[in-house]
Amino acid sequence: MTMLRLRPSGDLDFKEILYKKENWVARITINRPEAFNSFTTVTISELQEALLDASRDENVAVVVLTAAGKKAFCTGADINEFSSTHIKNSTHKYRQVVGDVFDTIKFITECTKPTIALVNGAAVGGGNELQAACDLAIASEENAYFMQVGPKVGSVPAGGATQWLPILVGERRAKEMIYLCEKVDPHKALEWGLINQVVPHDKLDEAAHEMCQKIIEKFPECMRYTKVQTNFWKDLSWNLTAPHALDWLTLHVKSRETREGMTSFAEKRPTEYMKAREQSLRSETIICPACDADDIPDGFAYCGYCGEKI
């Protein structure tokens, strides 16, 4: 087996993250502030590479995951890419892309070094799952908030939220976050146990440095196995649910709910929730004779894909 050749962080050519290793700390920064630090397939690939490098580098004792700017830590998947035709119209491609996201979130828990989420702004959807995957979390008092949006946008937050939030904050609070899709401010998040500290925004780096130093001054082998043991319940819940969750999401990517949720979000228009409920009472659909588009509601006079009369 070819061994990974560890390199200085400056030698790693990243486009959508920043990566720095210094004084026993690896700092990974999602660097897409213009898109609220949402992740693309490139971001995910680069996060994997950086996490693997940090995990295998014995000169790294702790990993800090954060993001650029003040508005967002991470707002989940970049909807413009993940709702693009070449992904959403191919279940194979969709499963591959979402599978990579799942692998990245899970790898944070499997990283051999303790991980700290430095939440500088909004942690929404997959962004909240990224921070929940970390061992510890520090949040900006002024800018951070936490939120799940899956059922609101035609998805299920099974990339960590449905599995880990009940462990972190308790079943009722987890369901409140996941079902209602409302913002949780940093002080409530601290009270619930979702994060460890709330500090003024300009004190984030100072708080991270202090926490890192406390971890550095511990025995590395003992810390590594301590992490394995304390992640038991997270690992168990993930391994029992994530594989079939990925299949469920893949099978439903072309469903009415997912299509309406993604489309309305991308088009910045009100989502037609009640129409979806009404349609669910009617199972009849038709196929366009011109382009073979399926799942067209019965009663449509024209195909919404090719425009031909049905």
HUUR-V197323 format. One record per pair of residues at least 6 apart in sequence whose ideal C-beta (glycine too) atoms are under 7 Angstrom apart, sorted by sequence separation. I is the first residue (numbers start at 1). J is the second residue. If there is no record, write none. Layout:
BEGIN
i = <I | I>
j = <J | J>
END
This chain:
BEGIN
i = <32 | 54 | 67 | 87 | 88 | 131 | 150 | 156 | 189 | 252 | 264 | 287 | 302 | 12 | 20 | 30 | 67 | 86 | 87 | 108 | 150 | 177 | 264 | 287 | 296 | 302 | 303 | 123 | 166 | 190 | 199 | 215 | 288 | 296 | 301 | 302 | 19 | 30 | 54 | 148 | 165 | 186 | 285 | 287 | 301 | 9 | 87 | 197 | 261 | 285 | 286 | 293 | 300 | 9 | 17 | 18 | 32 | 187 | 260 | 285 | 9 | 17 | 119 | 165 | 186 | 260 | 285 | 286 | 291 | 293 | 17 | 18 | 30 | 148 | 165 | 285 | 290 | 293 | 17 | 117 | 284 | 291 | 16 | 288 | 291 | 16 | 162 | 260 | 290 | 117 | 161 | 288 | 291 | 116 | 119 | 128 | 279 | 288 | 290 | 28 | 115 | 116 | 119 | 121 | 128 | 173 | 257 | 115 | 116 | 117 | 118 | 119 | 120 | 128 | 256 | 288 | 114 | 116 | 119 | 123 | 157 | 28 | 108 | 114 | 116 | 121 | 288 | 120 | 121 | 122 | 123 | 124 | 125 | 169 | 256 | 16 | 77 | 105 | 109 | 120 | 125 | 169 | 286 | 101 | 105 | 108 | 119 | 124 | 125 | 168 | 169 | 16 | 17 | 108 | 168 | 15 | 16 | 133 | 26 | 105 | 129 | 132 | 150 | 151 | 17 | 132 | 148 | 152 | 16 | 17 | 37 | 129 | 148 | 151 | 19 | 37 | 129 | 14 | 125 | 129 | 132 | 149 | 17 | 126 | 128 | 132 | 148 | 26 | 147 | 24 | 28 | 33 | 36 | 37 | 39 | 147 | 21 | 24 | 33 | 36 | 37 | 38 | 132 | 147 | 12 | 24 | 25 | 26 | 27 | 28 | 29 | 30 | 31 | 37 | 38 | 147 | 21 | 24 | 29 | 30 | 33 | 37 | 38 | 39 | 40 | 145 | 146 | 21 | 25 | 29 | 36 | 38 | 39 | 145 | 256 | 38 | 41 | 145 | 12 | 40 | 145 | 254 | 144 | 35 | 146 | 30 | 141 | 73 | 140 | 6 | 73 | 75 | 139 | 4 | 63 | 73 | 76 | 146 | 72 | 73 | 74 | 75 | 76 | 77 | 6 | 63 | 65 | 70 | 71 | 72 | 73 | 75 | 76 | 139 | 6 | 62 | 70 | 71 | 76 | 4 | 61 | 62 | 63 | 64 | 65 | 66 | 69 | 74 | 75 | 60 | 65 | 67 | 74 | 62 | 64 | 66 | 67 | 73 | 105 | 48 | 105 | 41 | 44 | 48 | 51 | 55 | 74 | 139 | 44 | 47 | 51 | 54 | 55 | 102 | 138 | 141 | 55 | 73 | 101 | 137 | 138 | 141 | 142 | 143 | 41 | 48 | 54 | 137 | 138 | 139 | 141 | 142 | 44 | 51 | 136 | 141 | 138 | 140 | 140 | 65 | 138 | 167 | 167 | 65 | 138 | 138 | 164 | 167 | 73 | 71 | 70 | 138 | 164 | 163 | 136 | 163 | 119 | 163 | 158 | 120 | 158 | 36 | 118 | 39 | 158 | 118 | 158 | 116 | 135 | 156 | 155 | 116 | 116 | 114 | 154 | 155 | 154 | 154 | 155 | 154 | 153 | 154 | 114 | 153 | 112 | 153 | 114 | 109 | 109 | 109 | 70 | 106 | 102 | 64 | 102 | 99 | 64 | 98 | 62 | 95 | 98 | 62 | 61 | 62 | 61 | 95 | 94 | 61 | 91 | 94 | 91 | 88 | 88 | 83 | 79 | 83 | 79 | 80 | 25 | 79 | 24>
j = <38 | 60 | 73 | 93 | 94 | 137 | 156 | 162 | 195 | 258 | 270 | 293 | 308 | 19 | 27 | 37 | 74 | 93 | 94 | 115 | 157 | 184 | 271 | 294 | 303 | 309 | 310 | 131 | 174 | 198 | 207 | 223 | 296 | 304 | 309 | 310 | 28 | 39 | 63 | 157 | 174 | 195 | 294 | 296 | 310 | 19 | 97 | 207 | 271 | 295 | 296 | 303 | 310 | 20 | 28 | 29 | 43 | 198 | 271 | 296 | 21 | 29 | 131 | 177 | 198 | 272 | 297 | 298 | 303 | 305 | 30 | 31 | 43 | 161 | 178 | 298 | 303 | 306 | 31 | 131 | 298 | 305 | 31 | 303 | 306 | 32 | 178 | 276 | 306 | 134 | 178 | 305 | 308 | 134 | 137 | 146 | 297 | 306 | 308 | 47 | 134 | 135 | 138 | 140 | 147 | 192 | 276 | 135 | 136 | 137 | 138 | 139 | 140 | 148 | 276 | 308 | 135 | 137 | 140 | 144 | 178 | 50 | 130 | 136 | 138 | 143 | 310 | 143 | 144 | 145 | 146 | 147 | 148 | 192 | 279 | 40 | 101 | 129 | 133 | 144 | 149 | 193 | 310 | 126 | 130 | 133 | 144 | 149 | 150 | 193 | 194 | 42 | 43 | 134 | 194 | 42 | 43 | 160 | 54 | 133 | 157 | 160 | 178 | 179 | 46 | 161 | 177 | 181 | 46 | 47 | 67 | 159 | 178 | 181 | 50 | 68 | 160 | 46 | 157 | 161 | 164 | 181 | 50 | 159 | 161 | 165 | 181 | 60 | 181 | 59 | 63 | 68 | 71 | 72 | 74 | 182 | 57 | 60 | 69 | 72 | 73 | 74 | 168 | 183 | 49 | 61 | 62 | 63 | 64 | 65 | 66 | 67 | 68 | 74 | 75 | 184 | 59 | 62 | 67 | 68 | 71 | 75 | 76 | 77 | 78 | 183 | 184 | 60 | 64 | 68 | 75 | 77 | 78 | 184 | 295 | 78 | 81 | 185 | 53 | 81 | 186 | 295 | 186 | 78 | 189 | 74 | 186 | 119 | 186 | 53 | 120 | 122 | 186 | 52 | 111 | 121 | 124 | 194 | 121 | 122 | 123 | 124 | 125 | 126 | 56 | 113 | 115 | 120 | 121 | 122 | 123 | 125 | 126 | 189 | 57 | 113 | 121 | 122 | 127 | 56 | 113 | 114 | 115 | 116 | 117 | 118 | 121 | 126 | 127 | 113 | 118 | 120 | 127 | 116 | 118 | 120 | 121 | 127 | 159 | 103 | 160 | 97 | 100 | 104 | 107 | 111 | 130 | 195 | 101 | 104 | 108 | 111 | 112 | 159 | 195 | 198 | 113 | 131 | 159 | 195 | 196 | 199 | 200 | 201 | 100 | 107 | 113 | 196 | 197 | 198 | 200 | 201 | 104 | 111 | 196 | 201 | 199 | 201 | 204 | 130 | 204 | 233 | 234 | 134 | 207 | 208 | 234 | 237 | 144 | 143 | 143 | 211 | 237 | 237 | 211 | 238 | 195 | 241 | 241 | 204 | 242 | 122 | 204 | 126 | 245 | 208 | 249 | 208 | 227 | 249 | 249 | 211 | 212 | 215 | 257 | 258 | 258 | 260 | 261 | 261 | 261 | 262 | 223 | 262 | 224 | 265 | 227 | 231 | 234 | 235 | 201 | 238 | 242 | 208 | 246 | 246 | 212 | 246 | 212 | 246 | 249 | 215 | 215 | 216 | 216 | 250 | 250 | 220 | 250 | 253 | 253 | 253 | 262 | 262 | 262 | 266 | 265 | 266 | 212 | 266 | 216>
END
